[in-house]
């Protein structure tokens, strides 16, 4: 019988972690799991969910990186009544599916805004006569400086409800204890999976001609300062004064995209999206991007030379730490966000262009490893 997986994923602002979760879900399906992906955010086109059963909750999002207010898709406030309805939907799905394994992406170290439904879910699981294996799925570098009250809350939830904490990273690159407080309390529950990167079957062929410089900002929700600087930077580059491709992101408003197009220089292309990003990176001289988990995973998989300009608004620390690690290891040229000007960006590109190709030995098979770890733990639980 296929073990049934109840995989809760909620995106509120950015969508990067949804890529990681979808890759993990597909790998688990390939390994024989019956995967039910519980999708709590807005529906996003273009995600490969082959072999995965996707169940949609009433979508909820937030308006900015403060995550201070939950909203509907049309930006109406998400009320207490709305919370009650969604909580009932989630619990009904749990009762219907009767999973063998429950995975929560980010929670209880993130998605605290969703505790109105996740705490009742944990309580329902705890009261189950045939309790499933419960797993937290987190990235390798977490937001730092959490208040002691929040740390204690997360640790208590792990101790009370969770069997495993899967860290989707390589400890040689980043130890979770360096950015997440309280790990000494549940060290025995932590498993490193390796970095979740695109598998060869995920790596769609690039539709772009090879470029000298490829600037990518993911969906574009956070990337417009980098995009605006990149549009002006090409003229200052000594190594690559032409052949730049700038991806503005699918979430950029149409009028802003048209403004970028109007300011485009000869020798530069501005596009909405880069299909087959990993293969496009393989065919570029230098990649320029933020330092989110998935982008750095793509850089590792492609082996390209890279400039990283970390996103650091709203007291964000994750990308700053990842950039520092990459720079110290000689895997990227760093450009501080407060130094982001066209001239300094061009200088960073020129510096990266003269660097030797990056070499690393990090585990990049995080999705497949996750499926194997979960299967082993599930079998051990059944034998216990």
C-alpha positions in Angstrom: 0.0 0.0 0.0 1.3 3.5 -0.9 2.0 5.6 2.2 -0.3 8.7 2.1 1.4 12.1 2.5 -0.5 15.2 3.6 1.9 18.0 2.6 0.9 21.5 3.7 2.4 24.4 1.8 1.4 28.0 2.2 3.0 30.9 0.3 2.1 34.4 1.5 4.3 36.7 -0.5 7.3 35.2 -2.4 6.9 31.9 -4.2 10.4 30.4 -4.0 9.7 27.8 -1.3 6.8 26.5 -3.5 9.4 25.4 -6.1 11.3 23.5 -3.4 8.1 21.9 -2.0 6.8 20.9 -5.5 10.2 19.3 -6.3 10.1 17.3 -3.0 6.4 16.3 -3.6 7.2 15.0 -7.1 10.2 13.1 -5.8 8.1 11.5 -3.2 5.5 10.5 -5.8 8.3 8.9 -7.8 9.3 6.9 -4.8 5.8 5.4 -4.4 4.1 7.8 -2.0 0.5 8.9 -2.5 1.2 12.6 -2.2 -1.6 15.1 -1.4 -0.2 18.6 -1.7 -2.4 21.0 0.4 -2.0 24.3 -1.4 -3.0 27.3 0.8 -1.8 30.3 -1.3 -2.9 31.8 -4.6 -2.9 29.5 -7.6 0.3 29.8 -9.7 0.6 28.8 -13.3 3.4 26.7 -14.7 4.2 24.5 -11.7 5.0 20.9 -12.5 3.0 18.7 -10.1 3.2 15.5 -12.1 2.1 12.5 -9.9 0.9 14.7 -7.1 -2.7 15.2 -6.0 -3.2 18.9 -5.3 -6.0 20.0 -2.9 -6.7 23.7 -2.7 -7.8 25.7 0.3 -9.4 29.1 0.1 -6.3 31.2 -1.0 -4.8 33.6 1.4 -1.9 36.0 0.9 -0.3 39.1 2.5 0.3 42.6 1.1 4.0 43.0 2.0 7.1 41.5 3.7 5.8 42.5 7.1 3.2 39.7 6.9 1.1 41.8 9.2 -2.3 41.1 7.7 -3.8 38.1 5.9 -5.7 39.0 2.7 -7.9 37.3 0.1 -6.6 37.2 -3.5 -8.5 40.5 -4.2 -6.8 42.1 -1.2 -9.9 42.0 1.0 -9.1 41.4 4.7 -9.2 37.7 5.7 -11.6 37.8 8.6 -12.1 35.6 11.7 -15.1 34.0 9.9 -12.8 33.3 6.9 -10.3 31.7 9.2 -13.0 29.5 10.7 -14.1 28.3 7.2 -10.6 27.5 6.1 -9.7 25.7 9.3 -12.8 23.5 8.8 -11.7 22.8 5.2 -8.2 21.8 6.4 -9.4 19.5 9.1 -12.0 17.9 6.8 -9.2 17.2 4.3 -7.1 15.5 7.0 -10.1 13.4 8.1 -10.8 12.5 4.4 -7.2 11.6 3.4 -6.3 9.8 6.7 -2.5 10.3 6.0 0.3 8.2 7.2 2.7 11.2 7.0 2.1 14.9 7.6 4.6 17.4 6.4 4.4 21.2 7.1 6.5 23.5 5.1 8.2 26.1 7.2 5.9 25.7 10.3 6.5 25.8 13.2 9.6 28.0 12.4 7.6 30.2 10.0 4.0 30.7 8.9 3.0 31.7 12.4 0.2 33.7 10.8 -1.4 30.3 10.0 -1.5 29.0 13.5 -5.3 29.5 13.6 -5.5 26.3 11.5 -2.2 24.6 12.1 -2.5 24.3 15.8 -5.9 22.6 15.5 -4.4 20.3 12.9 -1.6 19.4 15.2 -4.1 18.7 18.0 -6.2 16.6 15.6 -3.1 14.6 14.7 -2.1 14.1 18.3 -5.6 12.8 19.1 -5.6 10.3 16.2 -5.9 6.6 17.0 -3.3 5.9 14.3 -1.0 8.8 14.6 0.9 9.7 11.4 4.6 10.6 11.2 4.8 14.4 11.5 7.6 16.3 9.8 8.7 19.9 9.6 10.3 20.8 6.2 12.6 23.9 6.3 15.3 25.5 4.2 19.0 25.6 5.3 19.2 29.2 6.4 16.4 30.8 8.5 15.5 34.3 9.5 17.7 35.3 12.4 17.1 37.4 15.5 13.8 35.8 16.5 12.3 36.8 19.8 12.9 34.4 22.7 9.1 33.9 23.0 8.9 32.8 19.4 11.9 30.5 19.8 10.3 28.8 22.8 7.0 28.5 21.0 8.6 26.7 18.0 10.7 24.4 20.2 7.7 23.5 22.3 5.7 22.6 19.2 8.6 20.4 17.8 8.9 18.6 21.1 5.1 18.0 21.5 4.0 17.2 17.9 6.9 16.5 15.5 9.0 13.4 14.8 11.5 14.9 12.3 12.9 18.3 11.2 14.1 18.0 7.6 16.7 20.6 6.8 17.0 21.0 3.0 20.6 21.8 2.9 24.2 20.5 3.2 25.7 21.0 6.6 29.1 21.7 5.0 27.5 24.7 3.4 25.3 26.0 6.2 24.6 24.4 9.6 21.0 25.1 10.7 22.2 25.9 14.2 24.0 29.0 12.8 20.7 30.7 11.9 18.0 28.9 13.9 17.9 29.4 17.7 16.9 26.5 19.9 18.2 23.6 17.8 20.1 22.1 20.7 16.7 21.1 22.1 15.7 18.9 19.2 19.1 18.0 17.6 18.1 14.3 17.5 15.2 15.1 15.2 17.2 17.0 12.6 18.1 15.3 9.3 20.0 17.1 6.5 18.6 16.2 3.0 21.0 18.0 0.8 20.0 21.0 -1.3 16.8 20.7 -3.3 17.9 21.6 -6.9 16.4 20.9 -10.3 16.9 17.3 -11.5 17.8 16.8 -15.1 14.2 16.0 -15.9 13.2 19.4 -14.4 15.8 21.3 -16.4 13.8 22.5 -19.4 15.8 23.6 -22.4 16.4 27.3 -22.5 14.5 29.3 -25.2 17.1 32.1 -25.0 20.2 32.4 -27.1 23.4 32.3 -25.0 23.9 35.6 -23.2 26.9 37.4 -21.8 25.0 38.4 -18.6 21.8 37.0 -17.4 19.9 39.0 -14.7 17.1 37.1 -13.0 14.8 38.2 -10.2 12.5 35.2 -9.8 8.8 36.2 -9.8 9.9 39.8 -9.4 8.0 40.5 -6.2 11.3 41.7 -4.5 13.5 42.4 -7.5 12.8 45.8 -9.0 15.8 47.7 -7.5 18.1 45.1 -9.1 16.2 45.2 -12.4 16.4 49.0 -12.6 20.1 49.0 -11.9 20.8 46.2 -14.4 19.0 48.0 -17.2 21.5 50.9 -16.8 24.6 48.8 -15.9 25.5 47.3 -19.3 27.0 50.6 -20.6 29.5 50.6 -17.8 30.8 47.0 -18.2 34.2 46.6 -19.7 33.9 42.8 -20.2 30.4 42.7 -21.4 29.2 45.9 -23.0 26.4 44.0 -24.8 24.6 40.7 -24.8 22.6 41.2 -21.5 19.3 39.6 -20.8 17.2 41.0 -18.0 14.3 39.0 -16.6 11.8 41.4 -15.0 9.6 38.8 -13.4 6.1 37.7 -14.0 4.7 39.7 -11.1 5.8 43.1 -12.4 2.9 45.4 -13.4 2.4 45.8 -17.1 3.0 49.6 -17.1 6.3 49.1 -15.2 7.3 46.4 -17.7 6.6 48.7 -20.6 8.7 51.4 -18.9 11.6 49.0 -18.7 11.2 48.0 -22.3 11.2 51.7 -23.3 14.5 52.3 -21.5 16.2 49.2 -22.9 19.6 49.8 -24.5 20.8 48.3 -27.8 22.4 45.0 -27.1 20.0 44.2 -24.2 16.8 42.1 -24.1 14.2 42.5 -21.4 11.9 39.5 -20.9 9.2 38.5 -18.4 10.5 35.1 -17.6 13.4 32.7 -18.4 12.1 29.2 -19.1 14.8 26.6 -18.4 16.7 29.0 -16.1 19.4 26.4 -15.1 20.3 25.7 -18.8 20.2 29.5 -19.5 22.7 29.9 -16.6 24.9 27.2 -18.2 25.1 29.3 -21.3 25.8 32.7 -19.8 29.0 34.5 -18.9 27.8 35.8 -15.6 24.5 35.3 -13.7 23.2 38.3 -11.7 20.5 37.7 -9.1 19.4 37.9 -5.5 20.5 35.1 -3.2 17.3 33.1 -2.5 17.4 29.4 -1.8 16.3 28.3 -5.3 18.4 30.8 -7.2 21.6 29.7 -5.4 20.5 26.0 -6.0 20.3 26.8 -9.7 23.7 28.4 -9.6 25.2 25.3 -8.0 23.5 23.0 -10.5 24.6 25.1 -13.5 28.1 25.9 -12.3 27.9 29.5 -13.6 29.9 32.5 -12.5 27.6 34.6 -10.3 27.0 38.0 -8.8 24.7 38.0 -5.8 22.9 41.1 -4.5 20.9 39.8 -1.5 17.4 41.0 -0.8 17.6 42.6 2.7 14.5 44.8 3.2 12.3 44.4 6.2 15.2 43.2 8.4 15.6 40.1 6.3 18.8 38.2 7.1 18.6 34.9 5.2 20.0 36.1 1.8 22.7 38.2 3.5 24.0 35.1 5.3 23.8 33.0 2.1 25.7 35.6 0.1 28.4 35.9 2.8 28.9 32.1 2.7 29.1 32.1 -1.1 31.6 34.9 -1.2 33.8 33.4 1.5 33.8 30.1 -0.4 34.8 31.9 -3.7 31.5 30.8 -5.3 30.1 34.3 -6.1 30.9 38.0 -6.1 28.8 39.8 -3.6 27.2 43.3 -4.1 25.7 44.8 -0.9 22.1 46.0 -1.5 23.1 49.5 -0.2 25.8 49.6 -2.9 23.4 48.7 -5.7 24.2 51.3 -8.5 24.5 50.6 -12.2 28.3 51.4 -12.0 29.0 49.1 -9.0 26.8 46.3 -10.6 28.9 46.5 -13.8 32.1 46.4 -11.7 30.9 43.3 -9.9 30.0 41.7 -13.3 33.5 42.4 -14.6 35.0 41.0 -11.5 32.9 37.8 -11.7 33.9 37.4 -15.4 37.5 37.0 -14.5 36.9 34.5 -11.7 37.7 30.8 -12.3 34.6 28.5 -12.6 33.3 27.7 -9.2 34.0 24.2 -7.7 32.0 22.7 -4.8 31.1 19.3 -3.5 27.7 20.0 -1.9 24.9 17.4 -2.0 22.4 18.6 -4.6 20.0 15.7 -4.5 17.8 17.0 -1.7 14.4 16.0 -3.2 15.4 12.4 -3.8 17.1 12.2 -0.5 14.0 13.6 1.3 11.9 10.8 -0.2 14.4 8.2 0.9 14.7 9.6 4.4 10.9 9.8 4.9 10.4 6.3 3.6 13.1 4.9 6.0 11.6 6.8 8.9 8.1 5.6 8.1 9.2 2.0 7.8 11.0 2.3 11.2 7.9 3.8 12.8 5.8 0.9 11.5 8.2 -1.7 12.8 8.5 0.0 16.2 
